[in-house]
Amino acid sequence: MSNYYVTTSLPYVNGEPHLGHAMEFVMGDVLARAARQRGDKVIFSTGTDEHGGKIAEKAQELKVTPKELADQMEARFRKLTESLNINNDRFIRTTDKGHEQRAQLIWQALKKDIYKGKYSGWYCTGDEAFFTEAEVKANNGVCPNHNRKYEKVEEENYFFKLSKYTIPIRKSIESGDFTVIPETRRNEILSLLRDGLEDISISRPLDKISWGIPVPGDSSQVMYVWFEALMNYITVIGYPEHKDFKLFWPASMQVVGKDIARFHAAIWPGMLLGLGLALPRKLYVHGFINVDGKKMSKSLGNYVAPHEVIEKYGADAFRYYFLRHIPSYNDGDFSWENFEAAYNNELADELGNAVQRTVAMIQRYQDGVIGDIPPAKHDIAQYEQAIENCRFDQALSEVWEQVRGLNQYIEEEKPWKVAEKDTDHLREILAYQVSSLLEIAELLTPFLPDAAAKIQTVFREGVVQPLKGTLFPKTDSGNTAAKPSR
């Protein structure tokens, strides 16, 4: 038994949970469930990022305090994890007292690499990030993500000597000690590292941003949110003294979106090296989700909230679509039409039908008694490798090869005809069908936990326990009922 520690990034609480957040939660959950299934001791952590100027700005707009806004939004993200059947062990908020205290300990432990200096550059509050002169010029002075002008910032800040760690980070990635997947993201990071990292500003003056963790020993400065938020991955497991930290660091897998790959593949490793800690074993960087072929945006009228999909189709159908039909190593697309097709053709018709037909035949021909179930014999090495490499789409394709193979077997064997002349052979056929479905359920457990549990409940006792309802229940109630397929 090994220790397995997996994290997602922390969503920023200035906006509602979106499809990308939901997909990342599910990806982390699959990795955690798969690790538990193979007998590992697991910590799966997620949470919310709650400090910074963006939060303060949004709170002021809504006429609430930053903490009140954080509390409201944290509850929505937590509810999303619950509605998606996310089985996380930890949910950290960067406003938790424990995180704030440990963040200050981390700052002090990094003191040898921290110095004070004057900073002059371009800043976007929407990104909580600084941009180079070249980036600002390329965008004509306007942030494309937030349609607002970059702000010229000249202030005295603390800096972290990130440049010092350029070569060690690059060597760790090139050697595979710190693996970045997919390879396209690895190559992007290596290109950045070959150009050399620059020291980074890691604080903001209190009179500019008051909503943050105070810099130890300097009450006039607060920690820059991106520097502080990254610390959550070790504060949540009790850095520096807790048993969990000693047992579970380095992380087995960290899951992030491509827009924050630089923070996790360059800045975070630099911080860890500064602390004398090992780098994460793997960093998985996923892509974005478009809607109907376009970037999702409320202004374009194509915004889809996760709860709209979950309320109509259920958590398992949501998990299936975003794990199988959004490419694991690239950007993907959501449309109501494609989702409905996947639900009908793959979940209901292929898997649901195989279960229902098998149940019906065992009840009809054998009074519900299954008999001896032979062990499954399919090679699952490629499935296991796909999960290891965060190729969720490939792993599910491997499972669906078995689903389709089972349906083909039923059509070729025609048990309804065998029943007319050979009950012994019929029993063998139906037992094989059950064996296949139980293996499929086992493989689907990390991906579709509810459906997998239902299949196991139906067959595992040796006597069929018919499903109450369908394998993938769907409702037309809620906001999605009036939404046409497009």
C-alpha positions in Angstrom: 0.0 0.0 0.0 1.3 3.4 -1.0 0.5 6.9 0.0 -1.2 8.9 -2.8 -1.8 12.7 -2.6 -3.7 14.4 -5.3 -4.7 18.1 -5.5 -6.8 20.3 -7.8 -6.0 24.0 -8.1 -8.2 26.4 -6.0 -10.9 28.2 -7.8 -11.0 31.9 -7.2 -14.2 33.0 -5.5 -14.8 36.2 -7.4 -17.2 34.4 -9.8 -19.6 31.5 -10.0 -18.4 27.9 -10.5 -18.1 27.1 -14.2 -17.7 23.9 -16.3 -13.9 24.1 -16.1 -14.0 24.0 -12.3 -16.4 21.1 -12.3 -14.3 19.1 -14.8 -11.2 19.6 -12.8 -12.9 18.5 -9.6 -14.0 15.3 -11.4 -10.5 14.6 -12.8 -9.0 14.8 -9.3 -11.8 12.6 -8.0 -11.1 9.9 -10.6 -7.5 9.8 -9.7 -8.3 9.6 -6.0 -10.9 6.9 -6.4 -8.6 4.9 -8.7 -5.9 5.1 -6.1 -8.2 4.0 -3.3 -9.4 1.1 -5.5 -5.9 -0.2 -5.9 -5.4 -0.1 -2.1 -3.4 3.2 -1.7 -3.9 5.4 1.3 -5.2 8.6 -0.2 -5.5 12.3 0.5 -7.5 14.3 -2.1 -7.6 18.0 -1.5 -9.4 20.8 -3.2 -10.8 24.1 -1.9 -11.1 27.8 -2.7 -8.7 30.8 -3.2 -10.1 33.7 -1.3 -7.6 36.6 -0.9 -6.5 39.4 -3.2 -7.6 42.6 -4.9 -10.1 40.8 -7.2 -12.1 39.6 -4.2 -11.9 43.0 -2.5 -13.1 44.7 -5.7 -16.0 42.3 -6.2 -17.0 42.6 -2.6 -17.1 46.4 -2.8 -19.2 46.1 -6.0 -21.7 43.9 -4.1 -21.6 46.0 -0.9 -20.4 43.2 1.3 -17.1 42.5 3.1 -14.5 40.4 1.4 -15.0 37.6 4.0 -18.8 37.7 3.4 -18.3 37.3 -0.3 -15.8 34.5 0.3 -18.2 32.7 2.6 -21.0 32.9 0.1 -19.0 31.7 -2.9 -17.1 29.0 -0.9 -20.5 27.5 -0.1 -21.3 27.3 -3.9 -18.1 25.6 -4.7 -18.5 23.1 -1.9 -22.1 22.4 -3.1 -20.7 21.7 -6.6 -18.3 19.1 -5.2 -21.2 17.5 -3.4 -23.5 17.5 -6.4 -20.8 15.9 -8.6 -20.2 13.1 -6.0 -16.6 14.4 -5.4 -15.1 12.3 -2.6 -12.4 14.7 -1.4 -10.7 14.3 2.0 -9.8 18.0 2.5 -11.4 21.2 1.5 -9.1 24.1 2.2 -10.0 27.8 2.2 -7.1 30.2 2.0 -8.9 32.3 4.7 -8.6 29.3 7.1 -6.6 30.4 10.2 -4.4 27.3 9.8 -3.5 28.2 6.3 -2.8 31.8 7.2 -0.5 30.8 10.1 1.4 28.2 8.1 1.7 30.6 5.1 3.6 33.0 7.4 5.8 30.1 8.5 6.6 29.4 4.9 7.4 33.0 4.2 9.9 33.0 7.1 11.4 29.7 5.9 12.0 31.3 2.5 13.6 34.4 4.0 17.0 33.7 2.5 15.5 34.0 -1.0 13.3 37.1 -0.3 14.5 40.7 -0.6 12.8 44.1 -0.9 13.0 46.2 -4.0 11.2 48.7 -6.2 8.8 47.3 -8.8 7.6 48.9 -11.9 5.3 47.1 -14.3 1.9 46.4 -15.7 -0.8 44.8 -13.6 -4.3 43.4 -14.2 -6.5 43.0 -11.1 -8.7 40.6 -13.0 -5.8 38.2 -13.4 -4.1 39.2 -10.2 -1.0 39.1 -12.3 1.8 41.3 -13.6 2.5 41.5 -17.4 5.6 42.4 -19.4 5.9 45.4 -21.6 5.8 43.1 -24.7 2.6 41.5 -23.5 0.9 44.8 -22.9 2.0 46.2 -26.2 0.8 43.1 -28.0 -2.7 43.6 -26.5 -2.8 47.3 -27.2 -2.7 48.1 -23.5 -6.0 46.2 -22.7 -6.2 42.8 -21.0 -8.0 40.5 -23.4 -9.3 38.3 -20.6 -11.1 41.2 -18.8 -11.4 44.0 -21.3 -9.8 46.5 -19.0 -6.7 48.6 -19.3 -3.5 47.3 -17.6 -2.6 49.4 -14.6 0.9 50.9 -14.4 2.2 49.9 -11.0 5.3 51.5 -9.3 5.7 50.3 -5.7 8.1 48.8 -3.2 7.5 45.1 -2.9 9.2 42.0 -1.6 10.7 39.8 -4.3 11.5 36.0 -4.4 14.7 34.9 -6.1 13.0 32.6 -8.6 15.8 33.1 -11.1 18.1 31.1 -8.7 16.0 28.0 -9.4 15.7 28.0 -13.2 18.3 25.3 -13.8 17.2 22.9 -11.0 13.6 23.1 -12.1 14.6 22.5 -15.7 16.7 19.5 -14.8 13.9 18.1 -12.7 11.5 18.2 -15.6 14.0 16.9 -18.1 15.0 14.0 -15.9 11.4 13.1 -15.2 11.7 13.6 -11.5 9.0 16.3 -11.9 6.8 15.1 -14.8 4.6 17.6 -16.6 1.9 16.1 -18.8 0.9 16.3 -21.6 4.1 16.7 -23.5 2.9 19.9 -25.2 2.7 21.6 -21.8 6.0 20.2 -20.8 7.6 21.7 -23.9 6.0 25.1 -23.2 7.4 25.1 -19.7 10.9 24.0 -20.8 10.9 26.8 -23.4 10.1 29.3 -20.6 12.8 27.8 -18.4 15.4 27.9 -21.2 14.8 31.7 -21.5 15.5 31.9 -17.8 13.1 32.8 -14.9 13.1 36.3 -13.4 12.7 37.1 -9.8 9.0 37.8 -9.0 7.2 40.3 -6.8 5.5 38.4 -4.0 3.8 41.2 -2.0 1.6 44.3 -2.4 1.4 47.4 -0.3 -1.4 47.2 2.3 -2.7 50.6 1.1 -3.2 49.1 -2.4 -4.6 45.7 -1.3 -5.7 45.2 2.2 -7.4 41.8 1.7 -4.5 39.4 2.2 -2.2 37.7 4.6 0.2 40.1 6.3 3.9 39.8 5.5 5.6 38.6 8.7 7.5 41.5 10.3 6.1 44.1 7.9 2.5 45.1 8.5 2.7 47.6 5.6 2.7 44.7 3.1 0.4 41.7 2.3 1.4 38.5 0.5 0.7 38.5 -3.2 -2.3 36.2 -3.7 -0.7 33.9 -6.2 2.4 33.3 -4.0 0.3 32.7 -1.0 -2.4 30.5 -2.6 0.2 28.0 -4.0 1.2 27.3 -0.4 -2.2 25.6 0.2 -0.8 22.3 -1.2 1.4 21.9 1.8 -0.5 23.9 4.4 -3.5 21.6 4.0 -1.4 18.6 5.0 0.2 20.4 7.9 3.5 21.8 6.8 6.0 21.7 8.5 5.4 19.4 11.5 2.2 17.4 10.9 2.4 13.6 10.3 0.3 13.9 7.1 2.9 16.3 5.6 5.7 13.9 6.4 3.8 10.9 4.9 2.2 12.4 1.8 4.6 15.1 0.4 5.6 15.1 -2.4 2.2 15.1 -4.1 1.6 12.2 -6.4 -0.4 14.4 -8.8 -1.4 18.0 -9.1 -4.2 18.9 -11.5 -4.4 22.4 -13.0 -5.7 24.3 -16.0 -3.4 25.5 -18.8 -3.9 29.2 -17.9 -2.1 28.6 -14.6 0.5 26.1 -15.7 3.4 28.7 -15.3 2.5 29.2 -11.7 2.5 25.5 -10.9 5.4 24.4 -13.1 7.8 27.3 -12.4 6.9 29.4 -9.4 5.7 26.6 -7.2 8.7 24.4 -7.8 11.0 27.4 -7.1 9.2 27.9 -3.7 9.5 24.2 -2.9 13.2 24.2 -3.7 13.7 27.2 -1.6 12.1 25.3 1.3 14.3 22.3 0.7 11.4 20.2 -0.3 10.9 17.6 -3.1 8.9 18.7 -6.2 5.5 17.0 -7.0 5.9 13.8 -8.8 3.5 14.8 -11.6 1.7 17.9 -12.8 -1.3 17.3 -15.2 -2.3 20.4 -17.2 -5.8 20.2 -18.8 -7.3 22.4 -21.5 -10.4 24.7 -21.7 -14.0 24.0 -22.5 -15.7 25.9 -25.3 -19.5 25.9 -25.8 -20.9 25.3 -29.3 -17.4 25.9 -30.7 -17.0 29.3 -29.0 -15.4 30.6 -25.8 -18.0 30.4 -23.1 -19.3 33.9 -22.2 -22.4 35.3 -20.7 -22.2 38.2 -23.1 -22.3 35.7 -26.0 -25.3 34.0 -24.5 -23.6 30.6 -24.5 -22.8 30.4 -20.8 -23.7 27.0 -19.2 -23.5 26.5 -15.4 -22.6 23.1 -14.1 -25.8 22.8 -12.1 -27.9 23.1 -15.2 -26.4 20.0 -16.6 -26.3 18.0 -13.4 -29.9 18.8 -12.5 -31.1 17.5 -15.8 -28.8 14.5 -16.4 -27.3 13.6 -13.1 -23.7 13.6 -11.8 -22.6 10.4 -13.6 -23.7 11.6 -17.0 -21.9 14.9 -16.4 -18.8 13.1 -15.3 -18.9 10.8 -18.3 -19.3 13.5 -20.9 -16.5 15.8 -19.5 -14.1 12.9 -19.0 -14.7 11.1 -22.3 -15.8 13.8 -24.8 -13.5 16.6 -23.7 -10.0 15.6 -24.9 -7.8 15.0 -21.8 -4.8 16.6 -23.6 -6.5 19.4 -25.4 -9.3 21.9 -25.4 -12.8 20.5 -25.9 -16.4 21.5 -26.7 -19.7 21.2 -25.0 -23.1 21.4 -26.6 -26.5 20.3 -25.4 -26.9 18.4 -28.6 -23.7 16.4 -28.2 -24.4 15.8 -24.5 -27.8 14.4 -25.3 -26.3 12.2 -28.0 -23.7 10.8 -25.6 -26.4 10.2 -23.0 -28.8 8.4 -25.3 -26.4 6.5 -27.5 -23.7 5.5 -25.1 -25.0 5.6 -21.5 -28.6 4.6 -22.0 -28.5 2.5 -25.2 -25.2 0.8 -24.9 -24.5 0.3 -21.2 -28.0 0.7 -19.8 -29.4 -1.6 -22.4 -26.8 -4.3 -21.7 -27.7 -4.3 -18.0 -31.5 -4.3 -18.6 -31.4 -7.1 -21.2 -29.2 -9.2 -19.0 -31.5 -8.7 -16.0 -34.6 -9.5 -18.1 -33.2 -12.7 -19.5 -32.0 -14.0 -16.2 -35.4 -13.3 -14.7 -37.3 -14.8 -17.6 -35.2 -18.0 -18.2 -33.6 -18.6 -14.7 -36.1 -17.1 -12.3 -33.5 -14.5 -11.4 -30.8 -17.0 -10.4 -27.4 -16.2 -11.9 -25.4 -19.3 -10.9 -21.6 -19.4 -10.9 -20.0 -16.3 -12.4 -16.7 -16.9 -14.2 -13.8 -14.5 -13.5 -13.3 -11.7 -16.0 -10.3 -12.1 -18.2 -9.9 -8.8 -20.1 -6.5 -7.2 -20.3 -6.8 -3.8 -18.5 -3.2 -2.7 -18.8 -4.0 0.1 -21.3 -6.9 1.3 -19.1 -4.6 1.5 -16.0 -1.9 3.2 -18.0 -4.4 5.7 -19.3 -5.4 6.7 -15.8 -1.8 6.9 -14.7 -1.2 9.4 -17.6 -4.5 11.3 -16.9 -5.8 10.2 -20.3 -9.4 9.9 -18.9 -10.8 9.9 -22.4 -8.7 6.9 -23.4 -9.5 5.0 -20.2 -13.2 5.4 -20.8 -12.8 4.4 -24.5 -11.1 1.2 -23.2 -14.1 0.5 -21.0 -16.5 1.2 -23.8 -14.7 -1.3 -26.0 -15.9 -3.9 -23.5 -19.4 -2.5 -23.3 -19.7 -2.7 -27.1 -18.0 -6.1 -27.2 -20.6 -7.3 -24.7 -23.5 -6.1 -26.8 -22.0 -7.7 -29.8 -21.6 -11.0 -27.9 -25.3 -10.9 -26.9 -26.3 -10.3 -30.6 -24.1 -13.1 -31.8 -25.0 -15.7 -29.1 -28.8 -14.9 -29.2 -29.5 -16.3 -25.7 -33.3 -16.0 -26.4 -32.8 -18.7 -29.1 -30.4 -20.8 -27.0 -33.1 -20.9 -24.3 -35.3 -23.0 -26.6 -32.9 -25.9 -26.7 -29.9 -25.8 -24.3 -30.4 -24.4 -20.8 -26.8 -25.3 -19.7 -25.3 -23.3 -22.5 -27.8 -20.5 -21.8 -26.6 -20.4 -18.2 -23.0 -20.1 -19.4 -23.9 -17.2 -21.7 -25.8 -15.3 -19.1 -23.1 -15.9 -16.5 -20.5 -14.5 -18.9 -22.7 -11.4 -19.5 -22.9 -10.9 -15.7 -19.1 -11.4 -15.4 -18.5 -8.8 -18.1 -20.9 -6.3 -16.5 -19.3 -6.7 -13.1 -15.9 -6.1 -14.6 -17.2 -3.0 -16.5 -18.7 -1.8 -13.2 -15.3 -2.2 -11.5 -13.5 -0.2 -14.2 -16.2 2.5 -14.1 -16.1 2.9 -10.3 -13.6 5.8 -10.4 -15.5 7.5 -13.2 -19.2 6.8 -12.7 -19.4 5.7 -9.0 -23.2 5.7 -8.8 -23.8 3.7 -11.9 -21.0 1.3 -11.1 -22.5 0.7 -7.6 -26.0 0.1 -9.1 -24.6 -2.6 -11.5 -22.8 -4.3 -8.7 -25.9 -4.3 -6.5 -28.0 -5.8 -9.3 -25.7 -8.8 -9.9 -23.2 -9.5 -7.2 -25.4 -11.6 -4.8 -25.9 -14.4 -7.3 -29.6 -13.5 -7.6 -30.6 -10.6 -9.7 -31.8 -7.5 -7.7 -33.6 -5.5 -10.4 -32.9 -1.8 -10.8 -35.3 0.6 -9.3 -35.6 3.1 -12.1 -32.9 3.5 -14.7 -29.1 3.3 -14.6 -28.8 7.0 -15.6 -31.9 8.8 -14.4 -32.7 12.0 -16.3 -35.1 14.7 -15.4 -36.7 17.5 -17.5 -37.3 19.7 -14.4 -35.2 22.7 -13.6 -33.8 25.5 -15.7 -32.6 23.2 -18.4 -36.1 21.9 -19.3 -36.8 24.9 -21.5 -33.3 25.0 -23.0 -33.4 23.7 -26.6 -30.7 21.5 -28.0 -28.4 23.4 -30.2 
